[in-house]
Structure formats: C-alpha cells, structure tokens
C-alpha cells in the first residue's frame, strides 16, 4: 500500500514539476500576447472614435444637402 502511495506521490510531483516548467517557459509568450491585445484594444477604440467622427461629418453634409434647394 505504501509503495502505491509513494508511486502516486512521485507521479504527482513529476507532473507538478512539468507544469511549472511549462508555465515558466511560456511566460514570455503570454506577456507578448497580453501586450499585443492591449495595443489592439487601443487601436480598435481609436477606429471606433474615427468612424463616429466620420459619420457625424457625413450627417452634417446630409443635413446641408437636405436643407439646400
């Protein structure tokens, strides 16, 4: 019984070490991904504001055309 428990603990310890090693090696990739996601969010926000400004200007042109003879 003790041999089985020791074997399972050893397997869990090895699995834990593997997971920790994988996490340490993948950290720079996740940092890069988070950084790029932040830049994408910023650019999408700027795009939305630019599109809204364009639509406001287009609405002014449409209003001017509607009110002209």
Secondary structure as the mmCIF struct_conf table of DSSP 4:
data_model
#
loop_
_struct_conf.conf_type_id
_struct_conf.id
_struct_conf.beg_label_comp_id
_struct_conf.beg_label_asym_id
_struct_conf.beg_label_seq_id
_struct_conf.end_label_comp_id
_struct_conf.end_label_asym_id
_struct_conf.end_label_seq_id
HELX_RH_AL_P HELX_RH_AL_P1 UNK A 2 UNK A 67
#
